[in-house]
Amino acid sequence: MTDFAAIDFETANHSSSSVCSVGIVVVRDGEIVDTFYSLIQPEPNYYNYWNTRVHGLCCSDTDDAPLFPDVWARVEPLIDGLPLVAHNSPFDEGCLRAAFRVYRMDYPDYPFLDTLRASRRKLPHLPNHQLHTVASACGYQLTNHHHALADAEACAWIACKLL
């Protein structure tokens, strides 16, 4: 697979719709041709301790951030016609569907591929299949784990190697 968009969301709380940042990496002919990152004001708009502990984001980071529909209006042209790839795609697809539902937007049934499942099939010897472990096994050093763009870049690298 040479053309796709890797996507990663971070969430503010336990609600799938509470996306607070998104990272997108567009790959064409096996090369990264574009990237996109944005903070997003989450819905519902609160952070729990555990999510903030994972990614470091809190209300003061996103209080003035755009709402999901405004961010997605910028993402849509970047990913038009491309399959989406995520590491543990049920999480990211669930976030995307939930955000579309909250804002009453028509969901276009984006096709999703999963680098987590691919890594379990193709790299069964790894001690675990977490993003940073799989990225390292594929020759990519993930240095800013849980930053949405850094995670999307790692996912893109893995997808180029495994899918």
DSSP file (Angstrom, degrees, kcal/mol; ACC not computed):
  #  RESIDUE AA STRUCTURE BP1 BP2  ACC     N-H-->O    O-->H-N    N-H-->O    O-->H-N    TCO  KAPPA ALPHA  PHI   PSI    X-CA   Y-CA   Z-CA
    1    1 A M              0   0    0      0, 0.0   162,-0.1     0, 0.0     3,-0.1   0.000 360.0 360.0 360.0 127.1    0.0    0.0    0.0
    2    2 A T        +     0   0    0      1,-0.2    28,-2.6   161,-0.1     2,-0.5   0.584 360.0  58.7-118.7 -14.6    1.5    3.3   -1.1
    3    3 A D        +     0   0    0     25,-0.2     2,-0.3    26,-0.2    25,-0.2  -0.969  68.8 108.0-123.9 118.8   -1.3    5.9   -0.7
    4    4 A F  E     -A   27   0A   0     23,-2.2    23,-3.2    -2,-0.5     2,-0.5  -0.970  56.1-115.2-168.7 173.4   -3.1    6.4    2.6
    5    5 A A  E     -Ab  26  84A   0     78,-2.3    80,-2.4    -2,-0.3     2,-0.3  -0.985  22.4-147.7-126.0 120.6   -3.5    8.9    5.5
    6    6 A A  E     -Ab  25  85A   0     19,-2.8    19,-2.3    -2,-0.5     2,-0.4  -0.695  22.2-169.9 -83.8 138.9   -2.3    7.9    8.9
    7    7 A I  E     +A   24   0A   0     78,-2.6     2,-0.3    -2,-0.3    80,-0.3  -0.973  14.2 179.9-134.7 144.6   -4.4    9.3   11.7
    8    8 A D  E     -A   23   0A   0     15,-2.0    15,-2.4    -2,-0.4     2,-0.3  -0.984   6.1-166.4-144.9 135.1   -4.2    9.6   15.5
    9    9 A F  E     -A   22   0A   0     -2,-0.3     2,-0.4    13,-0.2    13,-0.2  -0.892   6.8-157.0-114.3 148.7   -6.5   11.2   18.0
   10   10 A E  E     -A   21   0A   0     11,-1.9    10,-2.9    -2,-0.3    11,-1.2  -0.944  18.1-147.1-114.7 147.0   -5.9   12.0   21.7
   11   11 A T  E     -A   19   0A   0     -2,-0.4     8,-0.2     8,-0.3    44,-0.2  -0.846  14.6-144.5-118.4 153.7   -8.9   12.3   24.0
   12   12 A A  S    S-     0   0    0      6,-2.6    36,-2.3    -2,-0.3    40,-0.3   0.748  80.7  -9.7 -84.7 -27.0   -9.6   14.6   27.0
   13   13 A N  S    S-     0   0    0      2,-0.4     5,-0.1    34,-0.2    34,-0.1  -0.754  94.4 -64.1-153.7-164.5  -11.7   12.0   29.0
   14   14 A H  S    S+     0   0    0     -2,-0.2     2,-0.4     3,-0.1    33,-0.0   0.615  97.7  99.9 -74.8 -11.1  -13.3    8.6   28.7
   15   15 A S  S >  S-     0   0    0      1,-0.1     3,-1.8    29,-0.1    -2,-0.4  -0.617  70.6-142.0 -78.3 129.6  -15.8    9.8   26.1
   16   16 A S  T 3  S+     0   0    0     -2,-0.4    83,-0.2     1,-0.3     3,-0.2   0.789 100.9  59.2 -59.6 -27.4  -14.8    8.8   22.5
   17   17 A S  T 3  S+     0   0    0      1,-0.2     2,-1.1    81,-0.2    26,-0.7   0.557  78.6  93.1 -79.0  -6.4  -16.1   12.1   21.3
   18   18 A S    <   +     0   0    0     -3,-1.8    -6,-2.6    24,-0.2    -1,-0.2  -0.103  53.5 164.3 -83.9  40.7  -13.7   14.1   23.5
   19   19 A V  E     +A   11   0A   0     -2,-1.1    -8,-0.3    -8,-0.2     3,-0.1  -0.377  11.8 174.1 -60.4 129.9  -11.0   14.4   20.8
   20   20 A C  E     +     0   0A   0    -10,-2.9    20,-2.6     1,-0.4     2,-0.3   0.495  63.9  14.1-117.9 -10.3   -8.6   17.1   21.9
   21   21 A S  E     -AC  10  39A   0    -11,-1.2   -11,-1.9    18,-0.3    -1,-0.4  -0.970  59.2-162.4-159.6 154.1   -6.0   16.8   19.2
   22   22 A V  E     -AC   9  38A   0     16,-2.2    16,-1.9    -2,-0.3     2,-0.4  -0.997   1.1-164.9-138.2 141.7   -5.5   15.1   15.8
   23   23 A G  E     -AC   8  37A   0    -15,-2.4   -15,-2.0    -2,-0.4     2,-0.4  -0.992   8.5-173.7-124.9 136.5   -2.5   14.3   13.8
   24   24 A I  E     -AC   7  36A   0     12,-2.8    12,-2.3    -2,-0.4     2,-0.5  -0.993   7.8-172.1-130.4 134.8   -2.6   13.3   10.1
   25   25 A V  E     -AC   6  35A   0    -19,-2.3   -19,-2.8    -2,-0.4     2,-0.5  -0.982  13.6-152.9-126.7 119.0    0.2   12.1    7.9
   26   26 A V  E     -AC   5  34A   0      8,-2.9     7,-2.8    -2,-0.5     8,-1.3  -0.806  11.2-169.0 -96.3 126.3   -0.6   11.8    4.1
   27   27 A V  E     +AC   4  32A   0    -23,-3.2   -23,-2.2    -2,-0.5     2,-0.4  -0.961   8.4 175.4-118.1 127.8    1.4    9.3    2.2
   28   28 A R  E >  S- C   0  31A   0      3,-2.7     3,-1.9    -2,-0.5   -25,-0.2  -1.000  73.9  -2.8-132.2 134.7    1.5    9.0   -1.6
   29   29 A D  T 3  S-     0   0    0     -2,-0.4   -26,-0.2     1,-0.3    -1,-0.1   0.852 131.1 -59.1  52.3  36.5    3.6    6.7   -3.6
   30   30 A G  T 3  S+     0   0    0    -28,-2.6     2,-0.4     1,-0.2    -1,-0.3   0.551 117.2 106.2  75.5   8.3    5.2    5.5   -0.3
   31   31 A E  E <  S-C   28   0A   0     -3,-1.9    -3,-2.7   -29,-0.3     2,-0.5  -0.942  76.6-112.8-122.6 142.1    6.4    9.0    0.7
   32   32 A I  E     +C   27   0A   0     -2,-0.4    -5,-0.2    -5,-0.2     3,-0.1  -0.599  39.7 167.1 -69.6 122.2    5.1   11.5    3.2
   33   33 A V  E     +     0   0A   0     -7,-2.8     2,-0.3    -2,-0.5    -1,-0.2   0.564  59.9  10.6-114.0 -15.0    3.7   14.4    1.2
   34   34 A D  E     -C   26   0A   0     -8,-1.3    -8,-2.9     2,-0.0    -1,-0.3  -0.987  54.5-165.0-161.2 152.6    1.7   16.3    3.9
   35   35 A T  E     -C   25   0A   0     -2,-0.3     2,-0.3   -10,-0.2   -10,-0.2  -0.965   5.3-170.7-137.2 156.4    1.1   16.5    7.6
   36   36 A F  E     +C   24   0A   0    -12,-2.3   -12,-2.8    -2,-0.3     2,-0.4  -0.988   5.3 176.2-148.3 137.3   -1.5   18.2    9.7
   37   37 A Y  E     +C   23   0A   0     -2,-0.3     2,-0.3   -14,-0.2   -14,-0.2  -0.998   7.4 164.7-140.5 140.1   -1.8   18.8   13.4
   38   38 A S  E     -C   22   0A   0    -16,-1.9   -16,-2.2    -2,-0.4     2,-0.2  -0.979  32.4-130.1-152.4 142.9   -4.5   20.6   15.4
   39   39 A L  E     -C   21   0A   0     -2,-0.3     2,-0.4   -18,-0.2   -18,-0.3  -0.583  30.6-157.0 -76.5 155.2   -5.7   21.0   18.9
   40   40 A I        -     0   0    0    -20,-2.6    27,-0.2    -2,-0.2    25,-0.1  -0.999  22.3-117.9-138.2 136.0   -9.4   20.6   19.2
   41   41 A Q        -     0   0    0     25,-2.5    27,-0.5    -2,-0.4   -22,-0.1  -0.662  46.5-128.1 -71.7 117.1  -11.8   21.9   21.9
   42   42 A P        -     0   0    0      0, 0.0   -24,-0.2     0, 0.0   -22,-0.1  -0.203  11.5-117.9 -72.9 158.8  -13.2   18.5   23.2
   43   43 A E  S    S+     0   0    0    -26,-0.7   -24,-0.2     1,-0.3     2,-0.2  -0.925 110.6  35.2-136.6 111.2  -16.8   17.6   23.6
   44   44 A P  S    S-     0   0    0      0, 0.0     2,-1.6     0, 0.0    -1,-0.3   0.448 103.4-138.7 -72.2 151.0  -17.6   17.1   26.5
   45   45 A N        +     0   0    0     -2,-0.2     2,-0.3    -4,-0.1    -2,-0.1  -0.536  62.1  92.4 -92.9  73.8  -15.1   19.8   27.4
   46   46 A Y        -     0   0    0     -2,-1.6     2,-0.4   -28,-0.0   -34,-0.1  -0.973  59.3-136.0-153.0 157.1  -13.3   18.5   30.5
   47   47 A Y        -     0   0    0     -2,-0.3     2,-0.3   -34,-0.1   -34,-0.2  -0.910  11.4-145.7-114.2 139.9  -10.1   16.6   31.1
   48   48 A N     >  -     0   0    0    -36,-2.3     4,-2.2    -2,-0.4     5,-0.2  -0.740  27.4-112.9-100.0 159.7   -9.6   13.7   33.4
   49   49 A Y  H  > S+     0   0    0     -2,-0.3     4,-2.3     1,-0.2     5,-0.1   0.875 111.7  51.7 -55.1 -45.0   -6.4   13.2   35.3
   50   50 A W  H  > S+     0   0    0      2,-0.2     4,-1.6     1,-0.2    -1,-0.2   0.894 109.8  47.1 -68.6 -41.3   -5.4   10.0   33.5
   51   51 A N  H  > S+     0   0    0    -39,-0.2     4,-2.3     2,-0.2     5,-0.4   0.932 113.4  48.9 -66.0 -43.9   -5.8   11.3   30.0
   52   52 A T  H  X S+     0   0    0     -4,-2.2     4,-2.8   -40,-0.3    -2,-0.2   0.894 108.0  55.5 -61.3 -38.8   -3.9   14.4   30.8
   53   53 A R  H  < S+     0   0    0     -4,-2.3    -1,-0.2    -5,-0.2    -2,-0.2   0.862 109.7  47.4 -61.8 -35.0   -1.2   12.3   32.4
   54   54 A V  H  < S+     0   0    0     -4,-1.6    -2,-0.2    -3,-0.2    -1,-0.2   0.958 131.5  13.5 -71.4 -52.3   -0.9   10.3   29.1
   55   55 A H  H  < S-     0   0    0     -4,-2.3    -2,-0.2   -44,-0.2    -3,-0.2   0.576  91.7-126.7-108.8 -10.6   -0.7   13.2   26.6
   56   56 A G     <  +     0   0    0     -4,-2.8     2,-0.2    -5,-0.4    -4,-0.2   0.462  62.6 132.5  83.3   0.0    0.0   16.3   28.8
   57   57 A L        +     0   0    0     -6,-0.3    -1,-0.3    -5,-0.1     2,-0.3  -0.594  26.2 168.5 -88.3 149.4   -2.9   18.3   27.4
   58   58 A C    >>  -     0   0    0     -2,-0.2     3,-1.9    -3,-0.1     4,-1.0  -0.877  51.4 -78.5-146.9 178.8   -5.4   20.2   29.6
   59   59 A C  H >> S+     0   0    0      1,-0.3     4,-2.0    -2,-0.3     3,-0.7   0.853 123.3  59.6 -52.6 -41.5   -8.2   22.8   29.4
   60   60 A S  H 34 S+     0   0    0      1,-0.3    -1,-0.3     2,-0.2     4,-0.2   0.766 103.5  54.0 -63.4 -22.0   -5.8   25.7   29.1
   61   61 A D  H <4 S+     0   0    0     -3,-1.9    -1,-0.3     1,-0.1    -2,-0.2   0.817 121.9  25.8 -77.1 -31.1   -4.4   24.1   26.0
   62   62 A T  H X< S+     0   0    0     -4,-1.0     3,-1.4    -3,-0.7    -2,-0.2   0.409  86.5 101.0-118.4   1.5   -7.7   23.8   24.2
   63   63 A D  T 3< S+     0   0    0     -4,-2.0    -1,-0.1     1,-0.3    -3,-0.1   0.853  99.6  31.8 -57.2 -34.4  -10.0   26.5   25.6
   64   64 A D  T 3  S+     0   0    0     -4,-0.2    -1,-0.3    -3,-0.1    -2,-0.1   0.270  96.9 117.2-105.1  10.2   -9.4   28.6   22.5
   65   65 A A  S <  S-     0   0    0     -3,-1.4   -25,-0.1     1,-0.1    -3,-0.1  -0.370  72.5 -96.8 -75.6 156.8   -8.9   25.7   20.1
   66   66 A P        -     0   0    0      0, 0.0   -25,-2.5     0, 0.0    -1,-0.1  -0.298  40.2-104.2 -69.4 158.5  -11.3   25.2   17.2
   67   67 A L    >>  -     0   0    0    -27,-0.2     4,-1.9     1,-0.1     3,-0.7  -0.408  37.6-100.0 -76.6 160.2  -14.3   22.9   17.4
   68   68 A F  H 3> S+     0   0    0    -27,-0.5     4,-3.3     1,-0.2     5,-0.3   0.876 119.1  55.9 -51.6 -47.8  -14.1   19.5   15.6
   69   69 A P  H 3> S+     0   0    0      0, 0.0     4,-1.6     0, 0.0    -1,-0.2   0.877 108.9  48.6 -57.8 -35.8  -16.2   20.6   12.6
   70   70 A D  H <> S+     0   0    0     -3,-0.7     4,-0.7     2,-0.2    -2,-0.2   0.893 114.2  45.4 -69.7 -39.3  -13.8   23.4   11.9
   71   71 A V  H >X S+     0   0    0     -4,-1.9     4,-1.5     1,-0.2     3,-1.1   0.930 111.6  52.0 -67.4 -44.6  -10.8   21.2   12.2
   72   72 A W  H 3X S+     0   0    0     -4,-3.3     4,-3.0     1,-0.3    -2,-0.2   0.822  99.6  63.5 -65.1 -29.9  -12.4   18.5   10.1
   73   73 A A  H 3< S+     0   0    0     -4,-1.6    -1,-0.3    -5,-0.3    -2,-0.2   0.804 108.1  43.5 -62.2 -28.0  -13.1   21.0    7.3
   74   74 A R  H << S+     0   0    0     -3,-1.1     4,-0.5    -4,-0.7    -1,-0.2   0.786 115.8  47.8 -84.4 -30.1   -9.4   21.4    7.0
   75   75 A V  H >X S+     0   0    0     -4,-1.5     4,-1.5     1,-0.2     3,-1.1   0.898  96.5  71.4 -75.9 -42.3   -8.6   17.7    7.2
   76   76 A E  H 3X S+     0   0    0     -4,-3.0     4,-0.8     1,-0.3     3,-0.3   0.840  97.0  47.6 -49.1 -48.4  -11.2   16.5    4.7
   77   77 A P  H 34 S+     0   0    0      0, 0.0     3,-0.3     0, 0.0    -1,-0.3   0.837 109.5  56.0 -65.7 -28.7   -9.5   17.8    1.5
   78   78 A L  H <4 S+     0   0    0     -3,-1.1    -2,-0.2    -4,-0.5    -3,-0.1   0.866 116.0  34.5 -67.5 -36.0   -6.1   16.3    2.7
   79   79 A I  H >< S+     0   0    0     -4,-1.5     3,-2.6    -3,-0.3    -1,-0.2   0.377  81.4 143.4-103.2   3.2   -7.5   12.7    3.0
   80   80 A D  T 3< S+     0   0    0     -4,-0.8    -4,-0.0    -3,-0.3     0, 0.0  -0.199  79.2   0.4 -52.2 123.3  -10.0   12.8    0.2
   81   81 A G  T 3  S+     0   0    0      1,-0.2    -1,-0.3     0, 0.0    -2,-0.1   0.475 106.5 117.3  79.6   3.0  -10.1    9.4   -1.5
   82   82 A L    <   -     0   0    0     -3,-2.6    -1,-0.2   -78,-0.0     2,-0.2  -0.797  66.0-120.5-104.9 144.2   -7.5    7.8    0.8
   83   83 A P        -     0   0    0      0, 0.0   -78,-2.3     0, 0.0     2,-0.4  -0.526  32.2-124.1 -70.9 150.4   -7.9    4.9    3.2
   84   84 A L  E     -bd   5 112A   0     27,-3.2    29,-2.5   -80,-0.2     2,-0.4  -0.788  22.8-162.0 -98.0 141.5   -7.2    5.8    6.9
   85   85 A V  E     +bd   6 113A   0    -80,-2.4   -78,-2.6    -2,-0.4     2,-0.3  -0.977  14.8 165.8-125.1 135.3   -4.6    3.9    8.8
   86   86 A A  E >   - d   0 114A   0     27,-2.1    29,-1.9    -2,-0.4     2,-0.8  -0.982  42.2-113.8-144.8 155.0   -4.3    3.9   12.6
   87   87 A H  T 3  S+     0   0    0    -80,-0.3     5,-0.1    -2,-0.3    44,-0.1  -0.844 114.1   7.0 -90.7 111.3   -2.5    1.9   15.3
   88   88 A N  T >> S-     0   0    0     -2,-0.8     3,-1.6     3,-0.1     4,-1.0   0.938  86.1-168.6  72.4  61.4   -5.5    0.2   17.1
   89   89 A S  H <> S+     0   0    0     -3,-0.7     4,-3.3     1,-0.3     5,-0.4   0.752  74.5  69.8 -57.6 -30.2   -7.9    1.6   14.5
   90   90 A P  H 3> S+     0   0    0      0, 0.0     4,-1.8     0, 0.0    -1,-0.3   0.885 101.7  48.9 -57.6 -33.5  -11.1    0.7   16.5
   91   91 A F  H <> S+     0   0    0     -3,-1.6     4,-2.2     2,-0.2    -2,-0.2   0.975 116.5  39.2 -65.8 -54.3  -10.1    3.5   18.9
   92   92 A D  H  X S+     0   0    0     -4,-1.0     4,-2.4     1,-0.2     5,-0.2   0.886 117.4  48.9 -67.8 -39.2   -9.4    6.2   16.3
   93   93 A E  H  X S+     0   0    0     -4,-3.3     4,-2.8     2,-0.2    -1,-0.2   0.902 110.8  52.1 -64.8 -39.6  -12.4    5.2   14.1
   94   94 A G  H  X S+     0   0    0     -4,-1.8     4,-2.4    -5,-0.4    -2,-0.2   0.895 109.8  48.8 -62.1 -40.5  -14.6    5.2   17.2
   95   95 A C  H  X S+     0   0    0     -4,-2.2     4,-2.6     2,-0.2     5,-0.2   0.929 112.5  48.2 -63.2 -45.4  -13.4    8.7   18.1
   96   96 A L  H  X S+     0   0    0     -4,-2.4     4,-2.3     1,-0.2    -2,-0.2   0.934 113.5  46.1 -63.0 -47.2  -14.0    9.9   14.6
   97   97 A R  H  X S+     0   0    0     -4,-2.8     4,-2.3     1,-0.2    -1,-0.2   0.907 113.2  50.5 -61.6 -42.1  -17.5    8.4   14.4
   98   98 A A  H  X S+     0   0    0     -4,-2.4     4,-2.7    -5,-0.2    -2,-0.2   0.904 110.3  48.8 -65.3 -41.6  -18.4    9.8   17.9
   99   99 A A  H  X S+     0   0    0     -4,-2.6     4,-1.9   -83,-0.2    -1,-0.2   0.916 111.5  49.7 -65.4 -41.9  -17.2   13.3   17.0
  100  100 A F  H  <>S+     0   0    0     -4,-2.3     5,-3.0    -5,-0.2    -2,-0.2   0.916 112.6  48.4 -59.7 -42.4  -19.3   13.2   13.8
  101  101 A R  H ><5S+     0   0    0     -4,-2.3     3,-1.3     3,-0.2    -2,-0.2   0.924 109.0  52.0 -65.3 -45.8  -22.3   12.0   15.8
  102  102 A V  H 3<5S+     0   0    0     -4,-2.7    -1,-0.2     1,-0.3    -2,-0.2   0.885 116.2  40.3 -59.2 -39.8  -21.9   14.7   18.5
  103  103 A Y  T 3<5S-     0   0    0     -4,-1.9    -1,-0.3    -5,-0.2    -2,-0.2   0.307 111.5-121.0 -94.8   9.7  -21.8   17.4   15.9
  104  104 A R  T < 5 +     0   0    0     -3,-1.3     2,-0.3     1,-0.2    -3,-0.2   0.887  58.0 154.4  53.2  45.4  -24.5   15.8   13.7
  105  105 A M      < -     0   0    0     -5,-3.0     2,-0.5    -6,-0.2    -1,-0.2  -0.777  51.9-106.4 -99.7 147.2  -22.3   15.5   10.7
  106  106 A D        -     0   0    0     -2,-0.3    -5,-0.0     1,-0.0    -1,-0.0  -0.630  33.1-136.4 -75.4 121.2  -22.8   12.8    8.1
  107  107 A Y        -     0   0    0     -2,-0.5    -1,-0.0     1,-0.1   -10,-0.0  -0.672   6.5-152.6 -82.3 125.3  -20.2   10.2    8.5
  108  108 A P        -     0   0    0      0, 0.0    -1,-0.1     0, 0.0    -2,-0.0   0.224  37.1-113.1 -86.5  17.6  -18.7    9.2    5.1
  109  109 A D        -     0   0    0      1,-0.1    -2,-0.0   -12,-0.0     3,-0.0   0.954  37.1-155.5  52.3  59.4  -17.7    5.6    6.1
  110  110 A Y        -     0   0    0      1,-0.1     2,-0.4   -17,-0.1    -1,-0.1  -0.417  17.6-117.8 -61.2 134.4  -14.0    6.1    5.8
  111  111 A P        -     0   0    0      0, 0.0   -27,-3.2     0, 0.0     2,-0.4  -0.632  34.0-159.0 -74.3 132.8  -12.1    2.8    5.2
  112  112 A F  E     -d   84   0A   0     -2,-0.4     2,-0.3   -29,-0.2   -27,-0.2  -0.925  11.9-167.6-116.7 138.5   -9.8    2.0    8.1
  113  113 A L  E     -d   85   0A   0    -29,-2.5   -27,-2.1    -2,-0.4     2,-0.5  -0.906  16.8-137.7-118.2 152.9   -6.7   -0.2    8.2
  114  114 A D  E  >  -d   86   0A   0     -2,-0.3     4,-1.8   -29,-0.2   -27,-0.2  -0.933  16.9-171.8-122.4 114.9   -5.0   -1.2   11.5
  115  115 A T  H  > S+     0   0    0    -29,-1.9     4,-2.3    -2,-0.5   -28,-0.2   0.739  89.4  62.6 -74.6 -21.7   -1.3   -1.4   12.0
  116  116 A L  H  > S+     0   0    0    -30,-0.6     4,-2.0     2,-0.2    -1,-0.2   0.963 107.2  42.3 -65.0 -50.2   -1.8   -3.0   15.4
  117  117 A R  H  > S+     0   0    0      1,-0.2     4,-1.7     2,-0.2    -2,-0.2   0.914 114.7  51.5 -61.6 -42.0   -3.4   -6.1   13.8
  118  118 A A  H  X S+     0   0    0     -4,-1.8     4,-2.8     1,-0.2     5,-0.3   0.900 109.0  50.7 -62.1 -40.0   -0.9   -6.1   11.0
  119  119 A S  H  X S+     0   0    0     -4,-2.3     4,-2.5     1,-0.2    -1,-0.2   0.866 106.8  53.9 -67.9 -35.4    2.0   -6.0   13.5
  120  120 A R  H  < S+     0   0    0     -4,-2.0    -1,-0.2     2,-0.2    -2,-0.2   0.875 115.3  41.3 -65.2 -35.8    0.5   -8.9   15.5
  121  121 A R  H  < S+     0   0    0     -4,-1.7    -2,-0.2    -5,-0.2    -1,-0.2   0.920 126.0  31.6 -74.7 -45.6    0.4  -11.0   12.3
  122  122 A K  H  < S+     0   0    0     -4,-2.8    -3,-0.2     1,-0.2    -2,-0.2   0.666 127.6  36.1 -94.0 -17.6    3.7  -10.0   10.8
  123  123 A L    ><  +     0   0    0     -4,-2.5     3,-1.5    -5,-0.3    -1,-0.2  -0.426  63.8 150.9-130.6  58.9    5.8   -9.4   14.0
  124  124 A P  T 3   +     0   0    0      0, 0.0    -1,-0.1     0, 0.0    -2,-0.1   0.688  65.5  68.8 -67.4 -16.6    4.6  -12.1   16.4
  125  125 A H  T 3  S+     0   0    0     -3,-0.1    -5,-0.1     2,-0.0    -2,-0.0   0.590  73.1 111.0 -78.5 -10.8    8.0  -12.3   18.2
  126  126 A L  S <  S-     0   0    0     -3,-1.5     3,-0.1    -7,-0.2     8,-0.0  -0.303  75.3-126.9 -66.2 148.7    7.7   -8.8   19.7
  127  127 A P  S    S-     0   0    0      0, 0.0     2,-0.3     0, 0.0    -1,-0.1   0.804  90.6 -10.9 -66.3 -27.8    7.3   -8.6   23.5
  128  128 A N        -     0   0    0      2,-0.1    -3,-0.0     0, 0.0     0, 0.0  -0.939  62.2-125.8-157.0 173.4    4.2   -6.4   22.9
  129  129 A H        +     0   0    0     -2,-0.3   -10,-0.1    -3,-0.1    -9,-0.1  -0.055  53.5 142.9-121.1  31.7    2.6   -4.5   20.0
  130  130 A Q     >  -     0   0    0      1,-0.1     4,-2.6     4,-0.0     3,-0.3  -0.341  65.3-104.8 -66.4 155.9    2.4   -1.1   21.4
  131  131 A L  H  > S+     0   0    0      1,-0.2     4,-2.8     2,-0.2     5,-0.2   0.892 119.0  47.1 -53.3 -48.5    3.0    1.7   19.0
  132  132 A H  H  > S+     0   0    0      1,-0.2     4,-1.9     2,-0.2    10,-0.3   0.856 113.1  49.7 -66.5 -33.2    6.5    2.6   20.2
  133  133 A T  H  > S+     0   0    0     -3,-0.3     4,-2.1     2,-0.2    -2,-0.2   0.936 114.7  42.8 -69.1 -46.9    7.6   -1.1   20.2
  134  134 A V  H  X S+     0   0    0     -4,-2.6     4,-1.5     2,-0.2    -2,-0.2   0.907 112.7  53.5 -66.8 -42.0    6.3   -1.8   16.7
  135  135 A A  H  <>S+     0   0    0     -4,-2.8     5,-3.0    -5,-0.3     3,-0.4   0.931 109.4  48.6 -58.1 -45.7    7.7    1.5   15.4
  136  136 A S  H ><5S+     0   0    0     -4,-1.9     3,-1.7     1,-0.2    -1,-0.2   0.902 108.4  53.3 -61.4 -42.2   11.1    0.6   16.8
  137  137 A A  H 3<5S+     0   0    0     -4,-2.1    -1,-0.2     1,-0.3    -2,-0.2   0.776 109.1  50.9 -63.8 -25.2   11.0   -2.9   15.2
  138  138 A C  T 3<5S-     0   0    0     -4,-1.5    -1,-0.3    -3,-0.4    -2,-0.2   0.327 127.4 -99.3 -94.2   6.4   10.2   -1.2   11.9
  139  139 A G  T < 5S+     0   0    0     -3,-1.7     2,-0.5     1,-0.2    -3,-0.2   0.657  84.6 121.3  89.9  16.7   13.2    1.2   12.2
  140  140 A Y      < -     0   0    0     -5,-3.0     2,-0.8    -6,-0.2    -1,-0.2  -0.957  52.0-146.5-118.1 128.6   11.4    4.3   13.5
  141  141 A Q        -     0   0    0     -2,-0.5     2,-0.9    -3,-0.1    -9,-0.1  -0.833  10.0-155.4 -95.6 110.3   12.3    6.0   16.8
  142  142 A L        +     0   0    0     -2,-0.8     3,-0.3   -10,-0.3    -6,-0.1  -0.752  22.0 168.0 -85.8 107.9    9.1    7.5   18.3
  143  143 A T        +     0   0    0     -2,-0.9    -1,-0.2     1,-0.2     7,-0.0   0.640  69.5  42.8-100.3 -15.8   10.4   10.2   20.6
  144  144 A N  S >  S-     0   0    0      3,-0.1     3,-1.5     6,-0.0     7,-0.2  -0.378  79.0-173.2-127.7  54.4    7.2   12.2   21.4
  145  145 A H  T 3   +     0   0    0     -3,-0.3     3,-0.1     1,-0.3     5,-0.0  -0.178  68.5  25.9 -55.5 139.0    4.8    9.3   22.1
  146  146 A H  T 3  S+     0   0    0      1,-0.4     2,-0.6     2,-0.1    -1,-0.3   0.540  85.6 119.4  76.4  13.1    1.1   10.4   22.7
  147  147 A H    <>  -     0   0    0     -3,-1.5     4,-2.7     1,-0.1    -1,-0.4  -0.950  69.4-133.5 -94.8 126.3    1.5   13.6   20.6
  148  148 A A  H  > S+     0   0    0     -2,-0.6     4,-2.0     1,-0.2  -125,-0.3   0.837 101.2  45.1 -56.2 -40.1   -1.0   13.0   17.9
  149  149 A L  H  > S+     0   0    0      2,-0.2     4,-2.4     1,-0.2    -1,-0.2   0.917 113.2  49.8 -71.9 -40.9    1.2   14.0   15.0
  150  150 A A  H  > S+     0   0    0     -6,-0.2     4,-2.2     1,-0.2    -2,-0.2   0.914 112.9  47.6 -61.6 -42.1    4.2   12.0   16.3
  151  151 A D  H  X S+     0   0    0     -4,-2.7     4,-2.4    -7,-0.2    -1,-0.2   0.885 110.9  51.1 -67.2 -38.1    2.0    9.0   16.7
  152  152 A A  H  X S+     0   0    0     -4,-2.0     4,-2.5    -5,-0.3    -2,-0.2   0.889 109.4  51.3 -65.7 -38.0    0.5    9.4   13.2
  153  153 A E  H  X S+     0   0    0     -4,-2.4     4,-2.2     2,-0.2    -2,-0.2   0.918 110.8  47.8 -64.0 -42.9    4.1    9.6   11.8
  154  154 A A  H  X S+     0   0    0     -4,-2.2     4,-2.5     1,-0.2    -2,-0.2   0.915 111.8  50.4 -62.8 -42.0    5.1    6.4   13.6
  155  155 A C  H  X S+     0   0    0     -4,-2.4     4,-2.9     1,-0.2    -2,-0.2   0.901 109.0  51.5 -62.2 -41.9    1.9    4.8   12.3
  156  156 A A  H  X S+     0   0    0     -4,-2.5     4,-2.3     2,-0.2    -1,-0.2   0.917 109.7  50.0 -61.6 -43.3    2.7    5.9    8.7
  157  157 A W  H  X S+     0   0    0     -4,-2.2     4,-1.4     2,-0.2    -2,-0.2   0.935 112.4  46.9 -60.0 -47.7    6.2    4.4    9.0
  158  158 A I  H  X S+     0   0    0     -4,-2.5     4,-2.9     1,-0.2     5,-0.4   0.924 110.4  52.8 -61.0 -45.2    4.8    1.1   10.2
  159  159 A A  H  X S+     0   0    0     -4,-2.9     4,-2.3     1,-0.2    -1,-0.2   0.895 106.5  52.8 -59.8 -40.7    2.1    1.1    7.5
  160  160 A C  H  < S+     0   0    0     -4,-2.3    -1,-0.2     1,-0.2    -2,-0.2   0.845 116.7  40.0 -63.3 -32.3    4.8    1.6    4.8
  161  161 A K  H  < S+     0   0    0     -4,-1.4    -2,-0.2    -3,-0.3    -1,-0.2   0.839 129.0  24.7 -83.8 -35.4    6.7   -1.4    6.2
  162  162 A L  H  <        0   0    0     -4,-2.9    -3,-0.2    -5,-0.1    -2,-0.2   0.708 360.0 360.0-109.8 -23.2    3.9   -3.8    7.0
  163  163 A L     <        0   0    0     -4,-2.3    -3,-0.1    -5,-0.4    -1,-0.1   0.480 360.0 360.0 -98.2 360.0    0.8   -3.1    4.9
